[in-house]
Amino acid sequence: MSVILRYELQGECKRCGECCLNEDCEHLEMGEIATCKIHESPDRPLKCEYFPDMPPIVFKNCGYYFLDTWEDNRRVEAGRA
């Protein structure tokens, strides 16, 4: 049995930091680009590991977006569908 996913991830991270700013993350360093001090750590929170695979949550300046495959590939951006 195959699983049909509703949302298809598109785009790429622009390192804007909005996902971490939204969570008031203590590991975020803001500069020209956002940097996570623990990104490579196996101890980083699961929500970080799985972002942005929890659609359709994305942020205004985020480089990621989703296609809603159940709605004729309608593009889902900035907020929830």
GULO-476244 format. One record per atom (N, C-alpha, C): residue number from 1; residue in one letter; atom name; x, y, z. Coordinates in pm, 1 decimal. Layout:
<rs>
{r NUM,'A','CA',{X,Y,Z}} ...
</rs>
This chain:
<rs>
{r 1,'M','N',{84.6,-118.9,0.0}} {r 1,'M','CA',{0.0,0.0,0.0}} {r 1,'M','C',{88.4,124.4,0.0}} {r 2,'S','N',{64.4,216.2,-90.8}} {r 2,'S','CA',{142.9,339.8,-95.9}} {r 2,'S','C',{67.9,453.5,-27.6}} {r 3,'V','N',{146.0,545.0,26.8}} {r 3,'V','CA',{90.4,661.1,96.0}} {r 3,'V','C',{94.1,780.2,1.3}} {r 4,'I','N',{-17.7,849.1,-11.1}} {r 4,'I','CA',{-24.2,969.7,-94.1}} {r 4,'I','C',{-18.1,1090.3,-1.8}} {r 5,'L','N',{90.2,1164.4,-12.0}} {r 5,'L','CA',{106.1,1283.9,70.2}} {r 5,'L','C',{32.8,1401.1,7.3}} {r 6,'R','N',{-26.5,1481.6,92.2}} {r 6,'R','CA',{-101.7,1596.1,41.7}} {r 6,'R','C',{-9.1,1708.4,-3.6}} {r 7,'Y','N',{95.3,1738.1,72.7}} {r 7,'Y','CA',{180.7,1853.6,44.0}} {r 7,'Y','C',{316.7,1809.3,-7.6}} {r 8,'E','N',{363.4,1876.9,-110.1}} {r 8,'E','CA',{494.1,1849.2,-167.5}} {r 8,'E','C',{584.7,1969.5,-142.0}} {r 9,'L','N',{696.6,1946.8,-75.5}} {r 9,'L','CA',{790.8,2053.4,-41.8}} {r 9,'L','C',{863.4,2102.7,-165.8}} {r 10,'Q','N',{873.2,2233.6,-179.3}} {r 10,'Q','CA',{945.2,2298.1,-288.5}} {r 10,'Q','C',{1034.3,2406.9,-230.0}} {r 11,'G','N',{1129.3,2455.3,-306.5}} {r 11,'G','CA',{1213.6,2566.9,-264.3}} {r 11,'G','C',{1333.3,2521.8,-182.9}} {r 12,'E','N',{1398.1,2618.3,-119.9}} {r 12,'E','CA',{1515.7,2589.8,-38.5}} {r 12,'E','C',{1529.1,2692.7,72.8}} {r 13,'C','N',{1604.9,2657.8,173.0}} {r 13,'C','CA',{1625.4,2746.6,287.5}} {r 13,'C','C',{1705.0,2870.0,245.1}} {r 14,'K','N',{1656.6,2987.4,281.4}} {r 14,'K','CA',{1725.2,3112.9,252.4}} {r 14,'K','C',{1799.9,3164.3,376.3}} {r 15,'R','N',{1793.6,3085.7,484.1}} {r 15,'R','CA',{1856.8,3118.8,611.7}} {r 15,'R','C',{1812.2,3256.3,662.9}} {r 16,'C','N',{1680.9,3277.5,654.7}} {r 16,'C','CA',{1622.8,3402.6,703.5}} {r 16,'C','C',{1607.1,3400.9,855.4}} {r 17,'G','N',{1593.6,3281.3,914.4}} {r 17,'G','CA',{1581.0,3268.6,1059.2}} {r 17,'G','C',{1440.8,3284.6,1113.6}} {r 18,'E','N',{1341.4,3307.5,1027.4}} {r 18,'E','CA',{1205.2,3330.4,1076.5}} {r 18,'E','C',{1149.4,3211.0,1152.8}} {r 19,'C','N',{1184.4,3089.8,1110.6}} {r 19,'C','CA',{1133.9,2971.0,1179.9}} {r 19,'C','C',{1185.2,2966.7,1323.4}} {r 20,'C','N',{1308.4,3008.4,1344.3}} {r 20,'C','CA',{1367.6,3008.1,1478.5}} {r 20,'C','C',{1323.5,3129.7,1559.9}} {r 21,'L','N',{1310.1,3244.3,1494.1}} {r 21,'L','CA',{1262.7,3364.7,1563.4}} {r 21,'L','C',{1122.5,3343.3,1616.7}} {r 22,'N','N',{1040.0,3273.7,1539.5}} {r 22,'N','CA',{903.1,3244.9,1578.8}} {r 22,'N','C',{898.5,3160.5,1706.8}} {r 23,'E','N',{1000.2,3081.0,1729.1}} {r 23,'E','CA',{1007.5,2993.8,1846.0}} {r 23,'E','C',{1092.3,3053.0,1959.1}} {r 24,'D','N',{1142.6,3175.5,1942.5}} {r 24,'D','CA',{1233.2,3237.1,2040.2}} {r 24,'D','C',{1348.6,3143.6,2075.4}} {r 25,'C','N',{1411.9,3088.2,1974.1}} {r 25,'C','CA',{1517.6,2988.3,1992.7}} {r 25,'C','C',{1645.0,3052.4,2047.4}} {r 26,'E','N',{1696.2,2995.3,2152.9}} {r 26,'E','CA',{1819.0,3045.3,2216.4}} {r 26,'E','C',{1944.5,3006.7,2138.5}} {r 27,'H','N',{1931.3,2918.1,2039.9}} {r 27,'H','CA',{2047.4,2871.7,1963.7}} {r 27,'H','C',{2067.2,2949.5,1833.6}} {r 28,'L','N',{1980.6,3044.4,1806.6}} {r 28,'L','CA',{1986.1,3122.6,1683.1}} {r 28,'L','C',{2082.4,3239.1,1697.0}} {r 29,'E','N',{2168.6,3254.6,1597.6}} {r 29,'E','CA',{2254.8,3372.5,1587.5}} {r 29,'E','C',{2216.6,3445.1,1459.7}} {r 30,'M','N',{2170.7,3568.2,1474.8}} {r 30,'M','CA',{2131.2,3646.5,1357.7}} {r 30,'M','C',{2248.6,3731.9,1312.9}} {r 31,'G','N',{2270.3,3734.8,1185.0}} {r 31,'G','CA',{2371.5,3817.2,1121.1}} {r 31,'G','C',{2320.5,3844.0,980.9}} {r 32,'E','N',{2410.3,3847.8,882.3}} {r 32,'E','CA',{2364.9,3859.5,743.7}} {r 32,'E','C',{2277.1,3741.6,707.7}} {r 33,'I','N',{2314.7,3624.8,761.6}} {r 33,'I','CA',{2231.7,3505.7,748.0}} {r 33,'I','C',{2213.3,3445.9,886.6}} {r 34,'A','N',{2102.9,3377.5,906.2}} {r 34,'A','CA',{2075.7,3314.8,1035.1}} {r 34,'A','C',{2160.6,3188.4,1048.2}} {r 35,'T','N',{2213.4,3167.7,1168.0}} {r 35,'T','CA',{2295.5,3050.2,1194.8}} {r 35,'T','C',{2247.9,2984.2,1322.9}} {r 36,'C','N',{2236.2,2852.5,1316.9}} {r 36,'C','CA',{2197.7,2775.2,1434.8}} {r 36,'C','C',{2324.6,2720.2,1498.6}} {r 37,'K','N',{2341.6,2745.3,1628.7}} {r 37,'K','CA',{2461.4,2699.2,1699.1}} {r 37,'K','C',{2461.9,2548.9,1721.9}} {r 38,'I','N',{2346.4,2482.4,1710.0}} {r 38,'I','CA',{2341.0,2338.0,1735.4}} {r 38,'I','C',{2283.5,2259.3,1617.6}} {r 39,'H','N',{2283.6,2318.2,1498.2}} {r 39,'H','CA',{2220.6,2255.2,1382.3}} {r 39,'H','C',{2271.1,2112.5,1357.6}} {r 40,'E','N',{2399.5,2088.5,1372.6}} {r 40,'E','CA',{2457.1,1956.9,1345.9}} {r 40,'E','C',{2449.1,1862.5,1466.2}} {r 41,'S','N',{2403.3,1910.8,1578.6}} {r 41,'S','CA',{2399.5,1831.2,1700.3}} {r 41,'S','C',{2287.1,1727.2,1697.5}} {r 42,'P','N',{2314.8,1605.7,1743.8}} {r 42,'P','CA',{2208.1,1506.1,1753.4}} {r 42,'P','C',{2107.9,1540.9,1863.8}} {r 43,'D','N',{2140.2,1640.5,1947.0}} {r 43,'D','CA',{2052.9,1681.9,2056.8}} {r 43,'D','C',{1957.6,1794.3,2019.6}} {r 44,'R','N',{1958.7,1837.3,1893.2}} {r 44,'R','CA',{1869.0,1947.9,1857.2}} {r 44,'R','C',{1724.4,1900.2,1865.8}} {r 45,'P','N',{1631.6,1992.4,1892.1}} {r 45,'P','CA',{1490.1,1955.0,1907.4}} {r 45,'P','C',{1433.6,1889.6,1781.5}} {r 46,'L','N',{1340.2,1797.3,1800.7}} {r 46,'L','CA',{1277.7,1728.6,1687.5}} {r 46,'L','C',{1206.6,1824.4,1593.4}} {r 47,'K','N',{1145.7,1930.9,1648.1}} {r 47,'K','CA',{1074.8,2025.5,1560.3}} {r 47,'K','C',{1171.3,2091.0,1462.0}} {r 48,'C','N',{1297.5,2106.4,1502.7}} {r 48,'C','CA',{1398.1,2162.9,1412.4}} {r 48,'C','C',{1438.3,2060.4,1306.7}} {r 49,'E','N',{1452.8,1937.9,1351.1}} {r 49,'E','CA',{1493.1,1831.6,1259.8}} {r 49,'E','C',{1389.3,1810.6,1150.6}} {r 50,'Y','N',{1262.3,1821.3,1185.4}} {r 50,'Y','CA',{1156.2,1793.8,1089.4}} {r 50,'Y','C',{1108.2,1915.6,1011.5}} {r 51,'F','N',{1143.9,2037.6,1051.5}} {r 51,'F','CA',{1103.5,2155.9,976.2}} {r 51,'F','C',{1177.4,2155.8,843.1}} {r 52,'P','N',{1113.4,2184.2,732.9}} {r 52,'P','CA',{974.9,2225.3,712.9}} {r 52,'P','C',{883.1,2111.0,672.5}} {r 53,'D','N',{909.1,1991.9,717.5}} {r 53,'D','CA',{828.2,1877.2,677.7}} {r 53,'D','C',{695.3,1867.2,750.1}} {r 54,'M','N',{653.6,1973.6,816.1}} {r 54,'M','CA',{524.9,1976.0,884.2}} {r 54,'M','C',{436.5,2079.7,816.8}} {r 55,'P','N',{394.1,2057.2,693.9}} {r 55,'P','CA',{320.1,2158.1,619.3}} {r 55,'P','C',{182.9,2182.6,676.7}} {r 56,'P','N',{123.1,2290.4,638.1}} {r 56,'P','CA',{181.3,2390.3,548.4}} {r 56,'P','C',{232.9,2511.8,623.0}} {r 57,'I','N',{310.6,2492.0,727.3}} {r 57,'I','CA',{362.9,2604.9,803.9}} {r 57,'I','C',{493.2,2654.2,741.4}} {r 58,'V','N',{489.6,2773.4,686.0}} {r 58,'V','CA',{608.7,2842.2,638.3}} {r 58,'V','C',{593.5,2989.0,675.1}} {r 59,'F','N',{697.8,3064.4,658.6}} {r 59,'F','CA',{696.7,3203.3,701.7}} {r 59,'F','C',{717.1,3296.2,582.4}} {r 60,'K','N',{686.5,3422.3,601.4}} {r 60,'K','CA',{683.5,3520.5,493.4}} {r 60,'K','C',{809.9,3521.7,407.1}} {r 61,'N','N',{927.3,3525.7,466.9}} {r 61,'N','CA',{1051.5,3534.4,390.7}} {r 61,'N','C',{1117.2,3399.2,365.5}} {r 62,'C','N',{1049.5,3293.4,403.9}} {r 62,'C','CA',{1103.1,3157.7,391.2}} {r 62,'C','C',{1116.3,3119.0,244.0}} {r 63,'G','N',{1223.3,3049.6,211.4}} {r 63,'G','CA',{1244.0,3001.8,75.5}} {r 63,'G','C',{1166.3,2875.5,43.7}} {r 64,'Y','N',{1108.9,2813.7,146.4}} {r 64,'Y','CA',{1029.2,2693.1,125.5}} {r 64,'Y','C',{883.8,2730.1,96.1}} {r 65,'Y','N',{818.9,2646.0,20.8}} {r 65,'Y','CA',{675.1,2653.8,2.7}} {r 65,'Y','C',{626.8,2512.8,-28.4}} {r 66,'F','N',{497.0,2493.8,-26.8}} {r 66,'F','CA',{439.7,2362.4,-51.7}} {r 66,'F','C',{340.1,2369.4,-165.5}} {r 67,'L','N',{329.1,2259.0,-237.7}} {r 67,'L','CA',{223.8,2242.6,-336.2}} {r 67,'L','C',{119.7,2150.4,-274.4}} {r 68,'D','N',{-5.7,2192.3,-279.9}} {r 68,'D','CA',{-115.7,2112.1,-227.5}} {r 68,'D','C',{-161.2,2017.6,-338.5}} {r 69,'T','N',{-117.1,1893.8,-331.8}} {r 69,'T','CA',{-145.6,1798.5,-439.3}} {r 69,'T','C',{-292.4,1758.9,-445.0}} {r 70,'W','N',{-366.8,1783.9,-339.5}} {r 70,'W','CA',{-509.9,1752.9,-338.9}} {r 70,'W','C',{-591.2,1866.0,-400.2}} {r 71,'E','N',{-528.3,1981.1,-418.0}} {r 71,'E','CA',{-597.5,2099.1,-471.8}} {r 71,'E','C',{-527.6,2147.2,-598.7}} {r 72,'D','N',{-507.1,2056.8,-693.5}} {r 72,'D','CA',{-447.1,2089.9,-823.5}} {r 72,'D','C',{-313.2,2162.4,-810.8}} {r 73,'N','N',{-229.8,2117.6,-716.8}} {r 73,'N','CA',{-95.3,2172.9,-695.1}} {r 73,'N','C',{-95.3,2322.8,-665.0}} {r 74,'R','N',{-199.4,2368.1,-594.4}} {r 74,'R','CA',{-205.6,2507.8,-549.7}} {r 74,'R','C',{-87.0,2534.4,-458.9}} {r 75,'R','N',{-20.4,2646.7,-478.9}} {r 75,'R','CA',{96.1,2683.2,-399.1}} {r 75,'R','C',{51.8,2735.5,-262.6}} {r 76,'V','N',{111.8,2682.6,-155.0}} {r 76,'V','CA',{79.5,2723.2,-18.7}} {r 76,'V','C',{201.2,2796.5,36.6}} {r 77,'E','N',{183.2,2923.1,75.0}} {r 77,'E','CA',{293.1,3003.2,127.5}} {r 77,'E','C',{248.1,3077.1,251.8}} {r 78,'A','N',{342.6,3128.1,325.5}} {r 78,'A','CA',{321.6,3218.0,440.1}} {r 78,'A','C',{196.3,3189.7,520.0}} {r 79,'G','N',{205.5,3095.9,607.8}} {r 79,'G','CA',{94.3,3063.8,695.9}} {r 79,'G','C',{35.4,2929.4,664.6}} {r 80,'R','N',{-82.9,2907.8,711.8}} {r 80,'R','CA',{-147.9,2778.3,691.0}} {r 80,'R','C',{-243.1,2783.3,572.0}} {r 81,'A','N',{-265.4,2666.8,512.9}} {r 81,'A','CA',{-356.9,2657.4,398.5}} {r 81,'A','C',{-498.7,2686.8,444.0}} 
</rs>
